Amino acid sequence: MAEVAVVTGSTRGIGFETALALGLSGYTVVVTGRSEQAAVAAARLLGERGVDAHGHRLDVVSIESVQRLADVIARDHGRLDVLVNNAGVAAEWDAPGPSRYAHPESVRRTLETNVIGVFHTVEALLPLLRRSDSGRIVNVSSFMGSLTLQSRADPADMVVPAYQASKAALNSLTITLSKVLADTSIKVFSVDPGFAQTDFSPINRAQAPLTAAQGAEPVVEAAMLKIDAASGSFIGRDGVVPW
Ligand SMILES: NC(=O)c1ccc[n+]([C@@H]2O[C@H](COP(=O)([O-])OP(=O)(O)OC[C@H]3O[C@@H](n4cnc5c(N)ncnc54)[C@H](OP(=O)(O)O)[C@@H]3O)[C@@H](O)[C@H]2O)c1
């Protein structure tokens, strides 16, 4: 029976490419986004490429929405093998006004989606992952969340406070979750996709060196356990990323 993967935020960008690559490798993929219509449309696109894809609405910020998705997966598939926590925003790019350091509304939206949303998703889907013989949780992080890289003295480094704090917190979640699951077969990874051409920020399409499909590669490798890293690791295209 095909393994089942959920990719949060897979209507476009790295999430869509992750769902496509997993689907082409034989996974049944559950494609999600805040709009039911967009999720169903993305699943239809994947279906046209021969993927067994199912589109469902998911807003990771809403506990009810995440629990509804868990109920649907339990009903339709009975278990979950791979959870890719990909949904993310960098709300500082479209802050509703000027700020001295970080606009409060951008901070709230960024942390709610990138951190609290992952806590919600893990909480709701863990019982289904426990039914898998070898569950995997891949948290799509960023090199910008690395405290080691954040604290180096390089004036060229971009400072995006809430986004960077959100990915550092997500990395902490990877570590603590891997410890909680240490006595199970479920493995947890943080993965940096690299700088990729998506709608993520106004500069991504113009400046990023990687295509969204290339950004998805290390995410997919972690999801398929094609990596040489222990559970609780932070990896990227070139191997381990410093915390
Ligand atoms: N692109 C890069 O260079 C880069 C670099 C490092 C890390 N990352 C990380 O990679 C991940 C994907 O980014 P991307 O570049 O592919 O961005 P993107 O093209 O903007 O896609 C973001 C996805 O997240 C979904 N999403 C946003 N808020 C959501 C919510 N509350 N609930 C559910 N889904 C939500 C969006 O779906 P809807 O809008 O349809 O709901 C969309 O599918 C993010 O976690 C980002 O931090 C990206």
The ligand as an ORCA input file, in Angstrom:
! r2SCAN-3c Opt
* xyz 0 1
  N      11.503     30.323     -0.792
  C      12.609     30.398     -0.058
  O      13.640     30.946     -0.483
  C      12.650     29.781      1.316
  C      13.884     29.730      1.983
  C      13.944     29.138      3.246
  C      12.786     28.607      3.806
  N      11.600     28.678      3.138
  C      10.407     28.100      3.766
  O       9.763     27.244      2.847
  C       8.358     27.188      3.144
  C       7.564     27.381      1.872
  O       7.864     28.634      1.353
  P       7.633     29.044     -0.185
  O       8.812     29.820     -0.590
  O       7.213     27.875     -0.981
  O       6.426     30.094      0.016
  P       5.078     30.372     -0.798
  O       5.273     30.134     -2.252
  O       4.637     31.710     -0.329
  O       4.100     29.233     -0.242
  C       3.671     29.254      1.089
  C       2.607     28.207      1.274
  O       2.187     28.253      2.638
  C       0.764     28.275      2.660
  N       0.280     28.919      3.875
  C       0.540     30.171      4.333
  N      -0.101     30.388      5.504
  C      -0.767     29.237      5.793
  C      -1.598     28.831      6.853
  N      -1.904     29.652      7.878
  N      -2.098     27.581      6.836
  C      -1.818     26.742      5.818
  N      -1.056     27.062      4.770
  C      -0.536     28.310      4.761
  C       0.347     28.958      1.378
  O      -0.929     28.507      0.986
  P      -2.190     29.434      0.767
  O      -1.732     30.848      0.636
  O      -2.834     28.857     -0.449
  O      -2.986     29.182      2.006
  C       1.393     28.418      0.406
  O       0.981     27.186     -0.137
  C       8.119     28.252      4.217
  O       8.027     27.633      5.483
  C       9.369     29.126      4.142
  O       9.667     29.729      5.395
  C      11.504     29.259      1.909
*
